[in-house]
């Protein structure tokens, strides 16, 4: 699915212009963004749209050499679950030793 973009936001509308999903981010400084908000319409949940929106922000961050502070609960959860993207975190949490 092709996403739309405007600075600070990736989103997808249906053909009638209704918002299906969006993710917003804020530029905090030259090298850091925060992912502030992720929203997916109820009828599009559990179809991978939220992850696709997040991936668009991750790709943009990689391209621009930005680090990320995940603020929204969805982004936080994905960063906790996927160790392969944690290098993008501004302040990674040290792993707990048992």
PyMOL commands that set and color helices and strands:
alter all, ss='L'
color gray80, all
select helices_A, chain A and resi 42-44+49-64+73-81+83-88
alter helices_A, ss='H'
color red, helices_A
select strands_A, chain A and resi 4-6+9-13+19-29+32-40+67-70
alter strands_A, ss='S'
color yellow, strands_A
deselect
rebuild
show_as cartoon
